[in-house]
Amino acid sequence: MYRRNGVEVQDAGSRHLEPHFSVDELKARYRASGDPVESRRWHLLWLVHTQTILTDAAKAVGLNYDYARAVVRDYKRDGAAGLRNQMFGRANLELLEKRFILTS
């Protein structure tokens, strides 16, 4: 529980995190990720899994609280698939296409 705008609020993210990965696996994924967006999401989950409340975890990794809640929600629902950065693959594809066009 914490206070937000003078009202006590239950921090949904820190109450329960689906056991898709262990604490060590979450930490390894955030450190190994080549995509900074995904790395930040894994880091958030690692912090939440180590009993850091969501508001503090979001601040620690530089995320808005509502966005952090959405990350936790997606992880609970979809596991690792919920953390994928949809834009990362698209940007890489566009870069490859540009390189292909320039070299053709």
C-alpha positions in Angstrom: 0.0 0.0 0.0 1.1 3.6 -0.7 -0.6 6.9 -0.8 -1.4 8.6 -4.2 -3.0 12.0 -4.1 -3.9 11.4 -0.4 -5.6 8.1 -1.1 -4.2 4.7 0.0 -3.7 2.5 -3.1 -2.7 -1.1 -3.4 0.3 -1.5 -5.7 -1.0 -4.2 -8.1 2.4 -4.8 -9.7 4.2 -5.8 -6.5 1.5 -8.0 -5.1 2.0 -10.9 -7.4 4.1 -11.6 -10.4 3.5 -14.7 -12.5 6.4 -17.1 -12.2 7.4 -17.2 -15.9 11.0 -16.7 -14.9 13.1 -16.8 -11.7 14.8 -13.8 -10.2 18.1 -14.8 -11.7 16.6 -15.4 -15.1 14.9 -11.9 -15.1 18.2 -10.3 -14.1 20.1 -12.2 -16.8 17.6 -11.2 -19.4 17.7 -7.5 -18.5 21.5 -7.5 -18.6 21.7 -9.5 -21.9 19.0 -7.7 -23.9 20.4 -5.9 -27.0 17.3 -3.7 -27.1 17.3 -0.8 -24.5 13.5 -0.8 -24.4 13.2 -4.5 -23.6 16.1 -4.3 -21.2 14.3 -1.6 -19.2 11.2 -3.7 -19.1 13.1 -6.8 -17.9 14.9 -4.6 -15.3 11.5 -3.3 -14.1 10.2 -6.9 -13.7 13.4 -8.0 -11.9 13.0 -5.1 -9.4 9.3 -5.9 -8.9 10.1 -9.6 -8.4 12.6 -8.7 -5.7 9.8 -7.0 -3.7 10.4 -3.5 -4.8 7.0 -1.8 -5.1 6.0 -0.8 -8.6 6.2 2.9 -8.1 9.8 2.7 -6.8 10.8 0.2 -9.6 9.3 2.5 -12.3 11.2 5.5 -10.9 14.4 3.5 -10.7 14.3 2.5 -14.4 12.9 5.9 -15.6 9.4 4.7 -16.5 6.0 6.4 -16.0 3.9 4.5 -13.4 1.0 3.8 -15.8 3.4 2.5 -18.4 5.1 0.3 -15.8 1.8 -1.2 -14.8 1.1 -2.0 -18.5 4.4 -3.8 -18.7 3.6 -5.9 -15.7 0.1 -6.6 -17.0 1.5 -7.7 -20.4 4.1 -9.9 -18.7 1.5 -11.5 -16.4 -0.7 -12.2 -19.5 1.9 -13.2 -22.1 5.2 -13.9 -20.4 8.3 -12.9 -22.4 6.2 -12.3 -25.5 4.5 -9.4 -23.8 7.8 -7.6 -23.3 8.9 -7.6 -27.0 9.6 -4.2 -28.4 7.4 -4.2 -31.5 9.3 -1.2 -33.0 12.8 -2.7 -32.6 12.2 -5.4 -35.2 10.5 -3.0 -37.6 13.3 -0.5 -37.3 15.9 -3.2 -38.0 13.9 -4.3 -41.0 13.7 -0.8 -42.4 17.5 -0.4 -41.9 18.2 -3.6 -43.7 15.9 -2.6 -46.5 17.8 0.8 -46.9 21.1 -1.0 -46.9 19.9 -3.4 -49.5 18.6 -0.6 -51.7 21.9 1.4 -51.3 24.0 -1.7 -52.2 21.9 -2.8 -55.2 
